[in-house]
């Protein structure tokens, strides 16, 4: 077990940020840690890395209690915080040698060269960190987290502020690292979770409200109403569709209509019948499936 969290609570004076949180993460898992702002994500991640003690409960990472952490234990955890703190006046290679000295890494040159190559920093290695783009600064942060060859990586919003090309590059890097590391990834970008994470933990108001495989989370049953997107060969008024028994709401853009049923029953046969009765042709019709974002909104909208 790479991460074991048991009945962890954390108070900031009278405010309770975490409420008896428990979860386990096995070696080699890549897990998305989701929640709205103020849900307790960053607090939990700081506890996992030893930056904050829990008010109660137990946390073990890489088999050791984080409250009894040693220098050797801290080398087992790589941490990239949301606001990546770097020494901007240092050159890239210089910074990595500085980090290696903190970890007391012996003969660091080979390891540093490997990290520079692995994170795609070779073209920027002789630049000052202040001269790097946001994407390359994130890569520097990831590389420094990897330098001690940690067993566990804690990544807090690793693609914040990046452009689409930079996001794709960092995602690819994280996915590659997930083949040999246990990764806990906090993000607000649902596509990132789908692309990288095999499992999702959702926290809301300091409580775990979901913990399952990513596909299972998307398929959670909330008794939601059936939604169908249909395209006809000509325009009609939304009122005509609303007159169909079993249709609750209609939105349209041109000849494409998003139809919400009154129940969870499949509304497509009703639309076929409507088209036939009105001498219309259905060009396309698709059932809209629940997304990870839909589940997230449903779970975190509850008080």
Number of C-alpha atoms within 10 A of each C-alpha: 13 19 20 19 19 15 15 21 21 23 14 9 6 6 8 14 20 26 18 15 18 16 14 15 18 14 16 17 19 26 26 27 24 25 26 17 11 13 20 22 24 19 19 25 21 17 19 24 22 19 13 15 20 22 13 15 16 18 25 19 24 20 12 16 16 22 17 9 14 11 10 11 16 18 19 18 23 25 23 22 19 16 12 16 11 15 12 14 13 16 17 24 22 16 20 24 18 14 18 20 13 11 15 14 15 10 10 17 14 9 19 21 15 15 23 22 14 15 20 18 19 15 9 18 19 13 15 17 23 15 13 16 13 17 20 20 20 26 24 28 23 24 24 24 23 25 22 23 17 19 19 28 25 22 24 23 18 25 24 16 12 17 11 9 10 18 17 15 17 21 18 14 16 22 16 13 17 20 12 14 22 25 29 24 25 26 21 18 13 15 12 17 23 15 12 19 22 15 21 26 21 23 25 24 20 22 18 20 15 17 18 15 15 19 14 13 20 18 13 14 10 10 8 12 15 21 26 20 18 20 19 17 14 12 14 15 11 15 10 10 20 16 10 15 11 16 19 17 15 19 13 16 9 11 14 20 21 20 25 21 23 16 15 12 12 14 22 19 9 14 18 15 12 15 15 11 9 8 8 16 13 15 12 11 17 12 15 13 12 17 15 21 14 12 19 21 13 11 17 17 10 9 6
